[in-house]
Every structure is written in structure tokens, then in C-alpha cells.
Amino acid sequence: MLRVFIVFMVSLGGAVSSHAEDIDGGKDHPLTGRFEGSEIIKYEERAFDEYQFIIEPLTSNDKNAHGQHMMRKEGKLTRITYRAPEGASSLAVFRAYQEALVEHDAEIVFQCSGNSGDQSCTSKGSGNNFKYAAPGYSAITLLFMNAQNEQTRYLVAKKSRPEGDAYISVHVIQNARTNSKKDSERAFVQVDVIEEKAQQSKVVMIKASEMAEQIDQSGKVALYGLYFDTNKATIKAASKPTLDEIAKLLKENPSLKLLVVGHSDNQGDFDYNVDLSKRRAASVKQALVEDYGVNASRLKPWGVGYAAPVASNSDDDGRSKNRRVELVAQ
């Protein structure tokens, strides 16, 4: 019999009961619940952030390329760390979450266990890279680092909802080495949830005349009205007003040649962000050439990842300012 209490928002009838051993402020997420008898030992909630989910086994020696194995999503982020009750195995806890999520119509996007076999979290011969690359362990890093490889279990699920899709990761480990008697041989669970939603603030579109003025004054202009699919270089339709203005800028200044430079925040691997920002810059050039007839020789795409921030990456506001495309006069 499953011992996980799962209550989805659509059927939530009352407040989730608290547990005496939970940390102050800790609470279950209504999309995930908890394994019966577990205690919350770490809880974080952010109104809007981004998060990377692992969606395929990690290969050996790829510490600088983990981004290619990830799926990046944005929205409300909730992170909860549980200590499972004594005697509960990582398999029992993992199966409970897995079956409860499927029962409530969540789609399993990826799942893995251990470091051997067809369902391994890492490719053959790569070692246990997974536990080092998995996104963050907050206060219990050492517990996850010391986990037995064969007891590492992980899944990513998607829950489709009218108010926005939610993505859930459940990472279960069996602790084997600790100085704490209370934690010895316990299973621990890291639950991370992203609830996608539109950002509340809208960036005011910059006009062609303002772009020209800033380029004249400082040699460049930062654009925040170009939008891309998450973790991809595909330009969203909402970018058209800004593309219109860039095309107008180039038409009104026929001798102007530009570098189109993609920038990112510092979330994720550096090399992956450089590559993604370069591909996004190339997509902007392609759109201007194909849709607006701009001469390709006037535009050179480039990407620098998070090498040139304009704000601190320590908070959401700073990271949003760093995610941009700049037009730089050649």
C-alpha cells in the first residue's frame, strides 16, 4: 500500500496538516504531498525563478556540458527536502511518489535509478556524475554526496493545468554515511516544483529612434523585448514589435552594421549558456534577414553567456536584467 499523501490543487479541500518535526514555515506542496511519516528539514519558495531538470542520463567527463542533458523552466519555484521515516527504503519512497503522480494524471518525462543497467542515471562507465550535476541540494549537500550510488532514484513529471503547466522532480537517496544517529540509513527526498506562469511585469518596447540614440551615445543598446522558448533559440511571436523596430533602425541608417550579442544569467553551465546565447543571437539575425529583407552582411551574431552582466545574479531582478540581447555598432 502506498504511503504518500498526494493532494492536487483541483481537489484540495482544506489546509494541509502540519507535522511536529517540520522546520518553521515548511509545508507540503499540493502537487506532491509527502511520504507518510516524513519530516521537512529544508523549505524554499520563490515567486518567480528558473530551474533546470535533468531529462537524460549524464555521460562521463561532461561537467562542462551538463546543460545539454537539462530542461530549463521558469515560474514559481518550490523546493522541499524531506527526511523519510526510519526503516523506509529509497525504493519504497520513490515508488510511492511515482505511482501517486501517475494516478493524478502527471506525465513522467524522465526517470532513472542507480548507475548501472538500462534505467541508469548515468551512461555506462561514467561513474556517479548524476549526484554532482543534479540541481542543488541546499542544506543537505553532504547527505546527497554520500548517498550509495545504487540507491539514487530520480524522476521528472509534468502536470498539465489550465492555469499553467507544472514540472516536478523527485530525487530520493539512501543515506549510508553520517555522524548523526538520527540520519543514519535514512532515505531523503528532494522535491522541486516549477509552476509555469506569465511574468507579471512587462518590458516597455524600445523604439528605433531610442535604439539609434543609445548606439550613438554608448555604441550599443540592450533589448529586453526579444523572447525565446525555454532552453531553446526559437523566437516567440511576442518578439515581433522589437524586431519591427530593429528593422526600422537598420532601414533608417543604411550604413549601420551591428553585432547581435546574446547574454544570459549565471544559471547553468557556462559553456552551455555561451552556446545558447550565440544560437539565440543567430536566430535574431535570421529573422531580420528572412522576414525583413535585411542584408545579412550587416549583422554578425555572437554569444557571451553570463560573461558580461549588467547586474548581480544573486536575485531574480538582477538575473532578469542580465538576460538580454545587445546591438553593438561594428
TAVEN-V422688 format. One line per field, one symbol per residue. ss: DSSP state (H for helix, E for strand, L for the rest). A space follows every 50 residues. Layout:
# TAVEN-V422688
ss = ???
This chain:
# TAVEN-V422688
ss = LLLEELLLHHHLLLLLLLLLLLLLLLLLLLLLLEELLLEEEEEEEEEEEE EEEELLLELLLLLLLHHHHEEEEEEEEEEEEEELLLLLLHHHHHHHHHHH HHHLLLEEEEEEELLLLLLLLELLLLLLLHHHHLLLLHHHHHHHHLLLHH HLEEEEEEELLLLLLEEEEEEEEELLLLLLLLLLLLEEEEEEEEELLLLL LLLLLLLHHHHHHHHHHHLEEEELLLLELLLLLLELHHHHHHHHHHHHHH HHLLLLLEEEEEELLLLLLHHHHHHHHHHHHHHHHHHHHHHHLLLHHHEE EEELLLLLLLLLLLLHHHHHHHLEEEEEEL
